Amino acid sequence: MTAEELREVGGSYNAFLQTNLPKHLRIYDPEEETADSSTKEFTTVFPRGFAVEILQVYQAAPPTVVYKFRHWSYMEGPFHGHAPTGELVEFFGIGIFHVDDQMRVEKVEFFYERGDFLSSFLKGAPLKSSGEGTPSRCPFLKE
């Protein structure tokens, strides 16, 4: 995907969360989000960032670099009307960089399962529509 194509789909979050699911089954709809709205959504959910960790490098010599990664953080903010859980949210995948003999990237491929990642956001209780904010997660208080 070129930089122009990335802009056309609304930024990197939308590019990585493309789906063929029917609209009524989408937890997150990249066709409805802009680069700004998707960035706001995920920086709210993950206020401390969303780390990427390289777990294993399978091949690191031109013309191909192949590695296993983990992308993770804690759900500390609301997501589409669901309260934060504080739980670990993560997904694993494989990245493949096709490079030239000077290690300049020519093509990038990522393989991962986005469904489990997105469904983890639905574990939080639905928030009240009044805009009151996030309910208390204190075990001693009743909501």
C-alpha positions as CSV (number, residue, x, y, z in Angstrom):
1,M,0.0,0.0,0.0
2,T,1.4,3.4,-1.0
3,A,1.4,6.4,1.3
4,E,-1.4,7.8,-0.9
5,E,-3.5,4.6,-0.6
6,L,-2.9,4.7,3.2
7,R,-4.4,8.2,3.3
8,E,-7.3,7.2,1.1
9,V,-8.4,4.5,3.5
10,G,-8.1,6.8,6.5
11,G,-4.7,6.0,8.0
12,S,-2.8,3.1,9.3
13,Y,-5.5,1.8,11.8
14,N,-8.1,1.6,9.0
15,A,-5.6,0.0,6.7
16,F,-4.9,-2.8,9.2
17,L,-8.5,-3.3,10.2
18,Q,-10.1,-3.8,6.8
19,T,-12.8,-6.4,6.8
20,N,-15.3,-8.1,4.5
21,L,-17.8,-8.6,7.3
22,P,-21.4,-7.3,6.7
23,K,-21.7,-3.8,8.2
24,H,-24.1,-4.9,11.0
25,L,-21.4,-7.4,12.3
26,R,-18.5,-5.0,12.4
27,I,-17.1,-4.1,15.9
28,Y,-15.1,-1.3,14.2
29,D,-15.9,-0.1,10.7
30,P,-12.9,1.3,8.8
31,E,-15.2,2.5,6.1
32,E,-16.9,4.9,8.6
33,E,-13.7,6.1,10.3
34,T,-11.3,8.8,9.3
35,A,-7.6,9.0,10.1
36,D,-8.4,11.5,12.8
37,S,-11.3,9.6,14.3
38,S,-9.5,6.3,14.3
39,T,-6.4,7.8,15.9
40,K,-8.6,9.4,18.6
41,E,-10.4,6.1,19.2
42,F,-7.3,4.0,19.7
43,T,-5.3,6.7,21.7
44,T,-8.3,6.9,24.0
45,V,-8.5,3.1,24.4
46,F,-4.7,2.8,24.8
47,P,-3.6,6.1,26.5
48,R,-0.1,4.7,27.2
49,G,0.4,3.5,23.6
50,F,0.2,0.2,21.8
51,A,3.6,-1.5,21.9
52,V,5.0,-3.8,19.3
53,E,7.4,-6.5,20.3
54,I,9.5,-8.6,17.9
55,L,9.3,-12.1,19.3
56,Q,11.4,-14.0,16.8
57,V,13.2,-13.3,13.6
58,Y,13.0,-16.1,11.1
59,Q,15.1,-14.6,8.3
60,A,17.0,-11.4,8.4
61,A,19.0,-11.3,5.1
62,P,18.1,-9.7,1.8
63,P,15.8,-10.1,0.0
64,T,13.4,-11.0,2.7
65,V,13.1,-10.2,6.5
66,V,10.5,-12.4,8.3
67,Y,9.6,-12.0,11.9
68,K,6.9,-12.9,14.5
69,F,5.5,-9.9,16.4
70,R,3.1,-9.2,19.3
71,H,1.2,-5.9,19.4
72,W,-0.2,-5.2,22.9
73,S,-1.4,-2.8,25.6
74,Y,-4.1,-2.5,28.3
75,M,-7.6,-1.3,27.6
76,E,-7.7,1.7,29.8
77,G,-10.2,3.8,27.9
78,P,-13.7,3.2,26.4
79,F,-14.3,1.8,23.0
80,H,-17.5,2.5,21.0
81,G,-19.7,2.6,24.0
82,H,-18.0,-0.1,26.1
83,A,-16.2,0.6,29.4
84,P,-12.5,-0.1,29.8
85,T,-11.6,-3.3,31.4
86,G,-8.0,-2.7,32.2
87,E,-7.2,-6.1,30.7
88,L,-4.4,-7.0,28.4
89,V,-5.3,-6.6,24.7
90,E,-2.9,-8.3,22.2
91,F,-2.6,-9.9,18.9
92,F,0.2,-11.8,17.2
93,G,1.3,-11.9,13.6
94,I,4.0,-12.4,11.0
95,G,5.7,-9.5,9.3
96,I,7.5,-9.9,6.0
97,F,9.7,-7.1,4.6
98,H,11.0,-7.5,1.1
99,V,14.2,-5.4,0.8
100,D,16.9,-4.6,-1.7
101,D,20.5,-5.4,-1.2
102,Q,21.0,-2.2,0.8
103,M,18.1,-3.2,3.1
104,R,15.7,-0.6,1.8
105,V,12.1,-1.7,2.1
106,E,10.4,-2.4,-1.2
107,K,7.3,-4.2,0.0
108,V,5.7,-5.1,3.4
109,E,3.2,-7.8,4.3
110,F,1.5,-8.5,7.6
111,F,-0.5,-11.6,8.5
112,Y,-2.6,-11.6,11.7
113,E,-6.1,-12.3,13.1
114,R,-7.9,-9.0,13.9
115,G,-11.1,-10.5,15.1
116,D,-9.9,-11.7,18.5
117,F,-8.2,-8.3,19.0
118,L,-11.4,-6.3,18.2
119,S,-13.7,-8.6,20.2
120,S,-11.7,-8.0,23.3
121,F,-13.0,-4.4,23.4
122,L,-16.6,-5.7,23.9
123,K,-15.8,-7.3,27.3
124,G,-16.4,-4.0,29.0
125,A,-19.9,-3.2,30.2
126,P,-21.9,-1.0,27.9
127,L,-21.7,2.7,28.9
128,K,-24.7,4.7,29.7
129,S,-25.8,6.8,26.7
130,S,-26.1,9.9,28.8
131,G,-22.4,10.6,28.4
132,E,-21.7,10.2,32.1
133,G,-18.3,8.6,31.4
134,T,-16.8,5.3,32.5
135,P,-18.6,3.4,35.3
136,S,-16.5,2.5,38.4
137,R,-14.7,-0.8,38.2
138,C,-14.2,-0.9,41.9
139,P,-15.2,-4.3,43.2
140,F,-16.8,-2.8,46.3
141,L,-19.1,-0.4,44.5
142,K,-22.3,-1.4,42.7
143,E,-23.0,0.2,39.3
